Amino acid sequence: MSISNEIAGMLLAMLEETGRAEIQRNELAERLGCVPSQINYVISSRFTPENGYTVESRRGGGGYIKITRINYSAREQMLMHIINSVGDSIGEQSARAIIINLNHGDFISAETAKLILAAMNETCYKSIPPEFRGRIRASVLKQMLLADR
């Protein structure tokens, strides 16, 4: 098992018990025989809001890292699934289909759908070189869905 998987497994075990894990990075690194930056890497790559976690940290001698599992409603789960599935780039028609489906499924309101559809419209991106439009559109879509939680 890789050290990253071992760190993640240990943190997940703590989360299973209480729904949160509070650690001191240096102590955990000593116990596992790794460098503290390895723990930072695992936390920043596997314990993200998109994966259902919040991370709080305090630096200094008595510093800690606290990871908490977010309890999503069905609506939030759907929105996070969409956000994760969008990827790095999306075209106007695909974004439009996602928004229309979210509205028809009552995951977002008609007003929210109209605003997001306006932001996905190709005319918003005409001054941007074509090779960057899909990436920017995906970023805007994700942020708008996150803001509507």
PyMOL commands that set and color helices and strands:
alter all, ss='L'
color gray80, all
select helices_A, chain A and resi 3-18+25-32+36-46+49-51+74-86+92-104+110-120+122-125+130-147
alter helices_A, ss='H'
color red, helices_A
select strands_A, chain A and resi 20-23+53-58+64-69
alter strands_A, ss='S'
color yellow, strands_A
deselect
rebuild
show_as cartoon
